[in-house]
C-alpha cells in the first residue's frame, strides 16, 4: 500500500515580535493564530516548543495534526508516540495514532493501537471499524471479519462498515453474506464506486455472471481503471473463453491493485490459456510472493501481540 510524499510550497511569514510568554496556553494560542494565518512553519515551531517545554499532550496532538495535514506522516507519528508516552490511555491520542497510521498506509501500528483502543472503549463502533480496515490491510481477514461485524452490531446500517464487511466476506468467499451487506451499502450510498465494484465481485462469486457484468460495467463507465471491476470482468471473460480480453482486463486490475494475489492468479490462468507459458509461470510466482507477503504480515502481527494500556480509564489530554 504505497504512500506518496506531498510537496509543500509555503509563503511563510515569520513573526518579528518577540515571544511574549512561555506559558503553555499562550504558546498554544500563538501557534493556533499562526496556523490560521497560513504561517505553517511558525505554527509547527510553536506547537513543538509548547509540547517539549511543558510536556503537553494537547500540544503534541496539535503538532501531529498539523504535520499530518502537511503530508509529514512520519513526524506526526513521532509526535503522537511522545503524546502516548505521557498519556498511554488517552482516547484522543490513541485515535489520532490509528488514523494517521492508516492514512499513511502503515496498518501494523494502526492495528496494534486499535486493539488497545477497542479494549479501552469497547462500545465505540468507529474504533472497531478502523480496526477491521487495518486488519484488512494487513491481510488478516478472519480477524477483520470479527471487528467489522462488531462495528456493525454497535452501529448498524453504516455504509462504510458495510462496504468493508462486504470486501472481507468476498475475500473469504462468503459471497451470499457479502452480497447482502453490499446491496444495503449501495442502497444507502448509491454513488459509491467501491461498494458497487465489490457487489459485482459478489455476484461473480455466486456465478451470477450476467448481473456481475452489468454492475462491473457500470463501475468501469465511471472509473475505467478500477481494480475490482476489472478483476470481475477478467474472471467473466475467462468463463466466456475470451482469454485475450481477460488478460487485458486483469492487467488493468493488477496495475490498479498490485498487492492483489487473486488478480495475479487469474492472470496466470489467462496467460496459460493463451500459450504464454513463461508469462504464466511469472504470474504464478508473483501470486505466491503476494500470498507469502500477506502470511508474513499476519504472522508478524500475531507474534507482536497487542499494545498494553496502562492502568486507569481514558484521560483527556492536558
Secondary structure, DSSP 8 states (H G I E B T S, - for coil): ----------------S------HHHHHHHHHHHHHTT-HHHHHHHHHHHHHHHT-HHHHHHHHHHHHHTT-HHHHHHHHHHHHHH-TT-HHHHHHHHHHHHHTT-HHHHHHHHHHHHHHTTT-HHHHHHHHHHHHHHT-HHHHHHHHHHHHHHSTT-HHHHHHHHHHHHHTT-HHHHHHHHHHHHHH-TT-HHHHHHHHHHHHHTT-HHHHHHHHHHHHHH-TT-HHHHHHHHHHHHHTT-HHHHHHHHHHHHHH-TT-HHHHHHHHHHHHHTT-HHHHHHHHHHHHHHHHHHHHHHHHHHHH------SSS-----
